[in-house]
Amino acid sequence: MKRRNFLLATSATFITVTSGVFGKAWASENSKTKLVVADQSELIRNLLEASGESKNIGFDLELPNFSGGPAILEAIRAGALDIAYVGDTPPIQARAAGVFLPIIATFTREQAQYRLVRRDGAEIKQLSDLRGKRVSYIEGSGRQVFLIEALNRAGLGLKDVELVNLRVAELSDALRANAVDVAVLTEPHVTRLARQINATPVPDPLERTLLPSTSYLYARPEALADAEKADAIRQFIAAFVRAGVWSNANTEEWGRHYYTGFQRVDAESTKAILSSQSPLVFQTAAEAQAHHQKLIDILHSAGTLPQRFDASSSFVDTYDGVIVSNR
């Protein structure tokens, strides 16, 4: 397996903190409880704001914005976070590292959010053409299992490509600089790079349907054991689920707020992004376990997970009732 390290001088630090967000996003005068929740791409903050659910936060809520699961794991291990919004692989890698961070909520979309995007000029017409190509690789990120599964379907493995170790914040710049041939990206970066540098998804008719886009909220056990924080987590999950349900029912308004307003994507591209997404679905622990086990098995078969374990032990059902009653 070939691996290369690549660091762009212009790239951000491994933790991306958005100005004005690494402080109290919303503060309650009637509560001394503070909950610190890791956000990514400021999705949670924008969902709560756009849906109006931010008004229902009865505690001090901080939403530091991170770039990728590995950075979040470092912060939560240091005790700087209570819960975190992460992709599908970070909870697995945390357990592999001997850190148990129970999954407390699962939300998914039937269609994949990740895309394998090729730079302009790359001779990649199908998945099998990835052999020998420079491919971005982020161990511990949700992009990891997506890439492995794509290679599997081409009859390839990680050893068959040249892996370039990157951080999430470096992916777009790496494609621009021709430092990689393929990167695993999400919207709005797929659309932006198509317009800016003519980067396009690798042709793959099954890409959007094989692995659903699954994300989790996982928690620091000490936060769950704290009665006041546990109650704040309950309120937060209820508000977050309601905000997600709102976004499903108000896709145009959500698109204007998040993609056009916050991400600065033009209206036409926003419409295209929204049309490619399936609705958010919120799952209980029992509902989420089968897919989580599939991810564990994919990583173990690829040799990136030293020991296979039972997915059911990664979840707690503490907040299942909150999820069911608000979804």
Buried (B, 14 or more C-beta within 10 A) or exposed (E): EEEEEBEBEEBBEBBBBBEEBBEEBBEBEEBEBBBBBBBBBBBBBBBBBBBEBBEBBBBBBBBBBBBBBBBBBBBBBEEBBBBBBBBBBBBBBBBBEEBEBBBBBBBBBEBBBBBBBBBEEBEBEEBEBBBEBBBBBBBBBBBBBBBBBBBBEBEBBBEBBBBBBBBBBBBBBBBBBEBBBBBBBBBBBBBBBBEEBEBBBBEBEEBBEBBBBBBBBBBBEEBBEBEBBBBBBBBBBBBBBBBBBBBBEBBEEBBBBBBBEBBEBBEEBBBBBBEBBBBBBBBBBEBBBEBBBBBBEBBBEBEBBEEEBEBEEBBBEBBBEBBEEBB
